[in-house]
Every structure is written in structure tokens, then in C-alpha cells.
């Protein structure tokens, strides 16, 4: 079995290549190629613009009887994208460009036309100087005169610009120096204002702190000791008004009435602490409050700043005192 990919073919001994019939193809045979528009063009039929770089499926053929230095010239056929009119152009190896034939007009050819005109003038001048030495001298004189005129015009323009735009560098430096000094002075004034504001704020804060410390250090005025009367007089409460009556009712609800037992209303006994137990019983008399005219005297001096409710814990109820006796 032979190989699938064969590089060498078998030629029999009696093989004659001249007997192989040749395929006769026309010389103007056309091929379908994929190309892009080489320049901007506009369709003559519908006025559609076709921009450079637009892709077409074109037909290519070799132009008969046109050769440039042995290089063949090709013609391309494309169709307008809007009206499907046929547009043809061919290669131009002499100018390394393309030439428009029919179906459209080429756009933006001003630069190309200018270059062609310059080339034509230069070629005519070279042809004239080739056989006429006097023409060469005349052209050189014209060129030198033209160059001198150009230099003079350029110098005049420079002088005119210097007169119109005269720059005084000393004035510029002076102005810059003044502006710099003014800026520094303004910055210094701003710094001074900020410093003064900070000092004033610190002074006010110090004064406030001093006043607060003085108010905290001032001792509170001693308040008079207040001990409610165990046997309140109803007529006195009525005389004092409804405010004193409400105060007495709230006191009775929270603490209790010491006058519920008349025989024990004058007895108020201090709770015995460790120090009280160490002292003899006979020495308790000075510490206890004395009863005068049916009213209990103040058992101990009250410290300033203490309320009457805080001192009630030092006393026991009347029932506890009676039971202890």
C-alpha cells in the first residue's frame, strides 16, 4: 500500500512530457481578488463616496500592450456600494501609485497635482540649461537675487517684531522683585494675625479654667440641720399652707410616724457600733439626745454638706428602741 503523502512520483521509462496536452488560457483572463480601495473616490453615477481602505471583491486582469520597464500593468474592476456601477483603475508603477480610469473621480488630488507641476517646471529648466550656458548663468543670478531678497525680508520682519514687542528685562526683574517682597510681607502679616488669634484664644481658655477651678474650690455653705417634729401640730401644718402639708405627708409615707406611741415619742437611741460597745453604759448619757419639753434635741452635731435623710440611718425605729429597753 502506498503512502498517503507522497513527495516523489513514479515516471515510467517511456514518459514523454511533450505529449501532454497544454491548457490554453486566454491572455486577458480575469481573477477574483480581495483588495482595498487605494484612494478616496466618488462614484459618477450616484455620487457615493468610497473611502480609502474599503474592501472589495475585485476582478483583476493584465493590461495588454502596456508595460513599464518590463513590469506588467494590472487593471481592477470594482462595483459601487450603492448603485453597483462598475469602477475601474489600474496600477502606475512609474509613480508607484494607481490611476483612475472611469466610473469615479479621485478626491484630494491637489497635493499630487502640485508635485507634478513642480516636477514639470524643474524638468523644463534642466532641459534649457543643458545646451545653453548663458541660461545657466542667468538662472544662478536670479537664484542669488531671490535668496538675498528673502534674507532681507526676514531681517525686516525680525526688526519689526523687536520694535513692536520691546521687552525691558530690568523692568520685568524689578516688578518681580516688588511682587516677591509684597508677597512675603503679606505672608508675614497673616502669620502675625494667626499668632495673635492663637494667643488670645489660649488666654481666654486659661481664664475659663481658672474661674472653673475657683468655683470648684469654694466650700459649700453649711445647711441648717433639719429634724422633723415627731409630734407635728396639725394646726401649725394648716397654718404653713398646703406645701408644708404635702411635705409632711411624703415624710410619713417614706419614714413613718414617730408619734404613733406618745409614751415613746421622745426616745431616740443611736445604733451601737464597735466604739459604743467599748465605752461603759454610764457614759452613753452625754451622747444621747436629751428630751426637753416633750421634744427631742439634736443628738449630735451635723456635718456640713450632709442631708437629713443620710442621718436617718444612724437612728433606729422607735419600736426597736423600746424593745431593747
Secondary structure, 3 states (H helix, E strand, C coil): CCCCCCCCCCCCCCCCHHHCCCCCCCCCCCEEEEEECCCCEEECCCCCEECCCCEEEEEEEEEEEEEECCEEEEEEEEECCCCCCEEEEEEECCCCEEEEEECEEECCCHHHHHHHHHHHHHHHHHHHHHHCHHHHHHHHHHHHHHHHHHHHHHHHHHHHHHHHCCCCHHHHHHHHHHHHHHHHHHHHHHHHHHHHHHHHHHHHHHHHHHHHHHHHHCCCCCCCCCCCCCCCCHHHHHHHCHHHHHHHHHHHHHCCCHHHCHHHCCCCCECCCHHHHHCCHHHHCCCCCCEECCEECCCCCCCCCCCHHHHHHHECCHHHHHHHC
